[in-house]
Amino acid sequence: MSELHNLSVKALANLLHTKDVSAVEVATRFLARLGGNPHNAFLDIDSEATLAQAQASDAKLANGTAGPLEGVPVAHKDVFVTQDFATTAGSKILSGYRSPFDATVVQRLRTAGMVTLGKLNCDEFAMGSANENSAYGPVQNPWDTARVPGGSSGGSAAAVAAGLAPAATGTDTGGSIRQPASFCGITGIKPTYGRASRYGMIAYASSLDQAGPMARSAEDCALLLSAMCGPDPDRDSTSLDVPAEDFTAQLNGSIDGLRIGIPKEFFGEGLHGDVRAAVDSALREYEKLGAKLVPISLPRTELSIPVYYIIAPAEASSNLSRFDGVKFGHRAKDYIDLVDMYKKTRAEGFGNEVKRRIMTGAYVLSHGYYDAYYLQAQKIRRMIADDFQNAFKECDVIAGPVAPSVAWKFGENANDPVADYLADIFTLPASLAGLPGMSVPAGFGTGDMQKSETGIGKPLPVGLQLIGNYFKEAQLLNVAHRLQQATDFHLRKPEGI
Ligand code: GLN
């Protein structure tokens, strides 16, 4: 049993149900791996709280009331509020904050039996693509510690890749589940907007934010997603009235004759050669499995960047106005009056990227600029959604790269925030349309291997993005699962794990 940390969610659930291992043993084994906080992936660890949950799970396993995932550990991105652990959203402004309740997603996974290992590092308020915007330091990519894990769910992706947790939650507003999953060689799915409740998920851009699971395989993601989804009408009015579903039910379905749309805009100039090669070889696999590749067009792909970087900051500027030092988190020490307290608290509490977005957001919403920016962006957002519906007349799922490159080195884009924004180009369209999207390990690239002195670079994971139509998560997971039956990229691990 020395390899417990390398087992899948499914395998762990089986061992726990057959009582070959106890929840406390599993939790203890994982907690032992968290000593020294490898890769700076975690922001809060509390072994007592974890072990108490594990004991409760063991009691349920003993008396026959166990949930399907009883005793399997999970770690949560720090934007989900939790009673048993601190919640900061990667920001100084929330340091020391403890929620009086659990986010719906956290609560549902607990009801399914999962034991919380701790809270995971992320970009501050989920704003970022590299986890370099966390107030608590960057997360290292387990495949090459000189490189970013992606963002904003960087801690989630690194934790799963490094065998610190068998699964994690993430949130995806413009790619934050898919892109770090791609950079760290794991599997992640962002469901249709409204499938998972946003209650207790600290809001970044409410019309885009979605929760989703990150794990090694599509099968494990399906197990978690089945527990996470479902309506939450009293607490999130945008949660859809679509019943929870068993997302494992369609796994192993045939994909013979499946039409996979290949958007030409996803394979243009900016796409790095090593990413293109890995994505191409995954597409060849699909052809071998009987799928047909269909050329399609998503003509407004490029516009998704300005549209997203108007709408998301606009919503953020409104959502983040609640952090004023009055009710929770950080409060400045010396101030003259209330307004001065607000100003100093926010100046001290927010990092630069968050401030940049609040300012951009306030600007695009301001009188005189609203029509030119915000309203225009909303119109184009609608057209982007329409482009997808046109494409889905010709295909069943859409495939392409998740990001133009493999994980980059720390500091590479440090003085150029726009470089990070541009790298979101392939994940933003599905977010703006509210469609489900996945990242599936598809091979390895080399980053700057050619440039390195020895010519020997570390293998760096490449993800294939799969986008489905609304509510087609089960189909998407099956398409991913079929690739994982035919390849072993999702099973490979960074050296020493
Ligand atoms: N990189 C994008 C941003 O910074 C997406 C982040 C996300 O999905 N949370 O906004």
Boltz pocket constraint, residues with backbone or C-beta under 6 A from the ligand:
constraints:
  - pocket:
      binder: B
      contacts: [[A, 125], [A, 126], [A, 127], [A, 128], [A, 129], [A, 151], [A, 152], [A, 171], [A, 172], [A, 173], [A, 174], [A, 175], [A, 176], [A, 177], [A, 204], [A, 312], [A, 420], [A, 424]]
      max_distance: 6.0
